[in-house]
Amino acid sequence: MKIKRMKKYIGGQLGYDNLISPKSNLLKNTQLFTNGRSALFFILKNIKSKINKVYVPSYLCESILQPIKKLGIKFIFYEIRNNLNFKIPKEKKSAIIILNYFGLENRSVENISNDYKKNIYYIYDCTHNIFNKYDNFKVFNKKNIFRFASIRKYIPFPVGAICNLDYVNLKKIKKKNKKILKIFNKLINKNKYFNNSKKNIFYENQLLNEQDRYKLYENRTIFKNKLPEDIENKIKKYNLKRILFIRNNNYNFLKKKLEKKVKIVSKNTCYPLYLTIFLIKDNKKKVFNYLSKQGIFSVNLWPIPKEVNRNNFKYTFALNKMLISFPIDHRYNLKDMEYMASNILKSLKL
């Protein structure tokens, strides 16, 4: 007998679920930060007196610029080409931020090291390839360059990031951070709510408005405090092994359904964050709108910061128009992936 797929949304911010495992130890000896920009802030603060500029990729999330601006450091964009390759800048008294894109490996990243005599420092955002299938953080923890990653993109928590600095003396919170705890408590019932076919529009709007308020607060704030102890303990005991296994299965299933008809950009040499495709036609808005009507919410990586000049970085704006990512996280099963694959193929014909 054919099992029917339960109607539910696909995509959107992760809601909290209590997948805690006493045996989980992947993050056991790792210092946690509130988010990726907080980790980047402390890396830059550590080298600020030795540099006079930061090179940043032209194709990036605007949040990368927040800690640079907060520290008052000059920043310059370098070009990311339409195949997501790039030439890494190298200049005395500078830091160079490098992003991993969709799990793709760039060989030039493997051959760089910080030059402490010339004060050249490399900072690698490993969010898209942090969970390598083979090395269990061995490369991430190496000290040849600085590395950081936002792990909250993988787990259903509103907070969580790591970096490879030896230790950062974060301030202890005397009072619990009410904003973090408030949004955390809102997320506790989110998965249960969105998996229920009976929707309450008032509650849905209340939930989404709360998330928007937290996002605005986060965009104005560099968090310099330790996470609340109970939340930190939950993150460190989260069952990463299980959710990464589900992600990998979902990715492989979706890839098999799409790869003969769609150009897939993302790789799963590491445990993938999304499945990302390259659109052949300039129809991203149509694809997005069609899928939204089917209850599938794709991911737009990334809205281009206003500081990036369209005339100087045409490839960047082309990438933004042609790349689209799809959620493959542990909330979804193979029936959901099948439903998504079918609708992605339909949307590409528009």
VOGU-3710 file (C-alpha; in Angstrom, 3 decimals, decimal comma):
1> mkikrmkkyi> 0,000/0,000/0,000  1,367/3,412/-0,995  2,010/5,699/1,978  0,628/9,212/1,496  2,839/12,162/2,359  1,519/14,190/5,278  0,894/17,768/4,145  3,428/20,138/5,725  5,631/23,066/4,863  9,176/22,462/3,638
11> ggqlgydnli> 11,716/25,153/4,556  11,863/28,093/6,915  13,839/28,527/10,103  14,434/25,400/12,125  12,220/24,953/15,175  13,611/23,425/18,344  13,268/19,679/18,876  14,723/17,753/21,764  17,079/15,358/19,959  19,485/15,104/22,884
21> spksnllknt> 21,911/12,200/23,135  24,045/11,548/26,257  26,634/9,916/23,971  27,034/12,963/21,753  30,553/14,386/22,102  31,367/15,984/18,736  31,327/19,479/20,304  32,458/18,337/23,763  35,664/20,417/24,074  34,575/23,256/21,777
31> qlftngrsal> 34,011/26,829/22,893  30,629/28,068/21,678  29,719/31,570/20,476  26,274/33,041/19,908  26,613/33,180/16,117  29,157/33,251/13,292  29,597/37,017/13,318  30,385/36,881/17,053  33,125/34,297/16,397  34,471/36,423/13,519
41> ffilkniksk> 34,426/39,513/15,755  36,795/37,880/18,257  39,142/36,611/15,518  39,377/40,132/14,054  39,731/41,717/17,490  42,649/39,368/18,131  44,575/40,719/15,094  43,145/44,252/14,771  46,327/46,026/15,932  48,366/44,190/13,241
51> inkvyvpsyl> 46,221/44,937/10,177  44,886/48,013/8,398  42,336/46,371/6,061  40,203/43,274/5,520  39,588/41,685/2,122  36,129/40,141/1,795  34,576/38,156/-1,084  32,102/40,013/-3,288  29,587/37,162/-2,967  28,751/36,973/0,723
61> cesilqpikk> 26,139/37,331/3,441  25,860/40,902/4,715  26,292/39,688/8,306  30,006/39,097/7,562  30,465/42,866/7,328  28,866/43,579/10,717  31,882/42,753/12,963  34,283/44,485/10,533  32,247/47,679/10,723  31,889/47,336/14,504
71> lgikfifyei> 35,669/47,235/14,871  36,105/50,144/12,451  38,370/48,273/10,020  38,533/49,243/6,347  37,250/46,495/4,009  37,801/45,836/0,307  35,925/43,358/-1,887  37,663/40,800/-4,087  35,950/39,069/-7,004  34,165/35,728/-6,945
81> rnnlnfkipk> 33,814/34,384/-10,487  30,707/32,786/-11,974  32,092/29,273/-11,347  32,599/30,214/-7,656  36,383/30,220/-8,066  38,489/33,098/-6,810  42,034/34,363/-6,474  42,985/34,875/-2,835  44,462/38,353/-2,157  47,811/38,590/-0,378
91> ekksaiiiln> 48,972/41,875/1,107  51,000/42,924/4,146  49,040/44,046/7,219  45,752/42,605/6,014  43,210/39,915/6,824  41,532/37,935/4,062  38,123/36,371/4,683  37,389/33,310/2,558  34,016/31,574/2,298  33,370/27,965/1,478
101> yfglenrsve> 30,548/27,845/-1,073  28,120/24,916/-0,929  30,729/22,350/0,112  32,949/22,981/-2,935  36,638/22,675/-2,169  39,104/25,259/-3,459  42,653/23,897/-3,706  44,226/27,291/-3,118  42,724/27,284/0,408  44,640/24,090/1,223
111> nisndykkni> 48,004/25,766/0,580  47,734/28,956/2,641  49,053/29,792/6,103  49,083/32,925/8,222  52,274/34,933/7,756  53,038/36,424/11,172  56,142/38,304/9,947  54,248/40,169/7,222  50,989/40,245/9,205  48,896/38,432/6,579
121> yyiydcthni> 46,005/36,539/8,164  43,489/34,212/6,528  40,022/33,679/8,020  38,003/30,802/6,586  34,221/30,642/7,011  33,663/26,867/7,063  29,908/26,931/7,653  29,156/25,059/4,410  31,765/22,335/4,977  32,246/22,200/8,742
131> fnkydnfkvf> 30,992/18,637/9,173  33,575/16,749/7,166  32,771/13,043/6,899  36,301/11,895/7,628  38,397/14,203/9,796  36,095/14,956/12,762  37,271/18,600/13,175  41,003/17,777/12,806  41,439/20,235/9,915  39,130/22,821/11,499
141> nkknifrfas> 41,242/22,888/14,691  44,569/23,325/12,879  46,231/26,678/13,587  47,709/27,438/10,149  44,785/29,847/9,488  41,777/31,109/11,444  38,510/29,221/10,960  34,946/29,719/12,142  31,522/28,232/11,400  27,885/28,848/12,238
151> irkyipfpvg> 26,652/25,440/13,402  23,174/26,768/14,206  22,429/26,420/10,471  22,441/22,653/11,026  20,785/22,321/14,415  17,406/23,676/15,599  18,781/26,357/17,913  18,693/30,136/17,409  22,337/30,305/18,543  25,587/28,391/18,110
161> aicnldyvnl> 28,948/28,975/16,377  32,551/27,836/16,804  36,060/29,030/15,888  39,604/27,688/16,235  41,013/30,377/18,540  42,622/28,734/21,580  40,286/30,388/24,077  38,249/33,577/24,244  37,404/35,074/27,624  33,705/35,689/27,061
171> kkikkknkki> 31,768/37,669/29,645  29,532/35,698/31,943  25,885/36,681/31,841  24,779/37,809/35,286  21,159/37,723/34,210  19,803/35,329/31,636  19,646/36,851/28,166  15,883/37,319/27,926  15,834/37,859/24,155  17,718/34,623/23,409
181> lkifnklink> 15,614/32,640/25,884  12,378/34,151/24,550  13,055/33,184/20,936  14,372/29,786/22,107  11,117/29,093/23,957  9,082/30,178/20,903  10,941/27,636/18,770  10,207/24,753/21,135  6,704/24,252/19,730  7,416/25,376/16,175
191> nkyfnnskkn> 8,014/21,987/14,556  4,922/20,512/16,204  2,861/23,472/14,988  4,064/23,503/11,379  3,699/19,728/11,072  0,037/20,034/12,074  -2,459/20,399/9,247  -4,722/22,554/11,467  -3,152/25,998/11,347  -3,805/28,932/13,653
201> ifyenqllne> -3,048/32,096/11,677  -2,874/34,282/14,798  -0,246/32,046/16,415  1,653/31,727/13,140  1,893/35,516/12,756  2,887/35,892/16,416  5,664/33,333/15,960  6,995/34,858/12,742  6,864/38,405/14,183  8,868/37,256/17,211
211> qdryklyenr> 11,507/35,742/14,927  11,691/38,964/12,898  12,140/41,025/16,082  14,954/38,745/17,239  16,624/38,979/13,807  16,529/42,785/13,945  18,012/42,700/17,454  20,714/40,278/16,294  21,584/42,463/13,302  22,277/45,395/15,649
221> tifknklped> 24,263/43,433/18,208  27,638/41,718/18,452  27,239/39,176/21,250  30,285/39,162/23,532  28,821/37,015/26,312  28,826/33,328/27,056  25,686/31,479/26,073  23,253/30,631/28,875  24,648/27,456/30,443  21,502/25,364/29,925
231> ienkikkynl> 21,399/26,205/26,207  25,139/25,523/25,792  24,708/22,111/27,406  21,799/21,301/25,070  23,834/22,261/21,991  26,797/20,127/23,058  24,558/17,114/23,695  22,533/17,487/20,525  22,374/14,317/18,427  24,458/15,603/15,516
241> krilfirnnn> 25,194/12,107/14,243  21,509/11,457/13,610  20,681/14,768/11,924  23,770/14,667/9,687  22,895/11,133/8,600  19,360/12,266/7,624  20,730/15,292/5,755  23,066/13,080/3,765  20,278/10,636/2,845  17,960/13,460/1,793
251> ynflkkklek> 20,701/15,056/-0,307  21,531/11,792/-2,084  17,867/11,063/-2,820  17,203/14,568/-4,170  20,414/14,532/-6,210  19,456/11,227/-7,851  16,045/12,634/-8,798  17,423/15,881/-10,239  20,996/15,414/-11,504  20,126/14,405/-15,090
261> kvkivskntc> 17,943/17,477/-15,622  19,450/20,104/-13,322  22,963/21,487/-12,747  23,687/20,730/-9,076  26,322/23,015/-7,551  26,619/21,718/-3,975  28,764/18,714/-3,059  28,403/16,180/-0,264  32,028/15,320/0,405  31,065/16,908/3,723
271> yplyltifli> 27,603/16,629/5,301  25,669/19,126/3,144  23,847/22,194/4,410  21,559/22,500/1,354  21,159/21,144/-2,137  21,974/24,077/-4,407  21,253/24,261/-8,137  22,277/26,622/-10,927  19,312/27,932/-12,912  19,776/27,885/-16,672
281> kdnkkkvfny> 17,129/30,558/-17,254  16,757/33,854/-15,410  13,520/32,720/-13,747  14,417/32,595/-10,064  11,448/34,711/-8,983  9,008/32,476/-10,892  10,587/29,336/-9,426  10,485/30,778/-5,912  6,856/31,908/-6,219  5,661/28,604/-7,690
291> lskqgifsvn> 7,362/26,556/-4,979  6,035/28,844/-2,230  2,497/28,118/-3,412  3,269/24,405/-3,039  4,474/24,956/0,545  8,186/24,720/-0,362  10,375/27,618/0,768  13,734/27,747/-0,985  16,773/29,580/0,373  18,232/32,706/-1,230
301> lwpipkevnr> 22,012/32,791/-0,661  22,608/35,687/-0,473  21,019/39,118/-0,834  23,987/41,213/-2,012  25,133/43,955/0,430  24,598/47,500/-0,838  28,351/48,167/-0,635  29,034/45,751/-3,525  29,172/47,759/-6,767  27,210/46,122/-9,599
311> nnfkytfaln> 29,541/47,534/-12,280  32,678/46,148/-10,625  31,298/42,730/-9,661  28,949/41,535/-12,403  29,587/37,856/-11,629  28,377/38,367/-8,072  24,989/39,643/-9,184  24,754/36,869/-11,803  25,353/34,269/-9,074  22,685/35,832/-6,906
321> kmlisfpidh> 20,179/35,604/-9,784  20,993/32,042/-10,845  21,670/30,078/-7,631  18,886/28,665/-5,481  19,155/26,324/-2,479  16,736/23,788/-1,010  16,393/22,509/2,578  17,358/18,877/3,228  17,439/18,860/7,027  16,248/16,261/9,524
331> rynlkdmeym> 12,654/17,530/9,601  12,031/15,855/6,259  11,809/12,291/4,998  12,206/10,786/1,524  8,520/11,379/0,747  9,134/15,084/1,319  12,204/14,957/-0,935  10,199/13,219/-3,647  7,481/15,881/-3,384  10,103/18,644/-3,555
341> asnilkslkl> 11,950/17,090/-6,533  8,711/16,784/-8,493  7,808/20,426/-7,883  11,322/21,723/-8,575  11,214/20,079/-12,015  7,763/21,554/-12,675  8,896/25,025/-11,589  11,908/24,975/-13,941  9,596/24,657/-16,945  7,980/28,034/-16,189
//
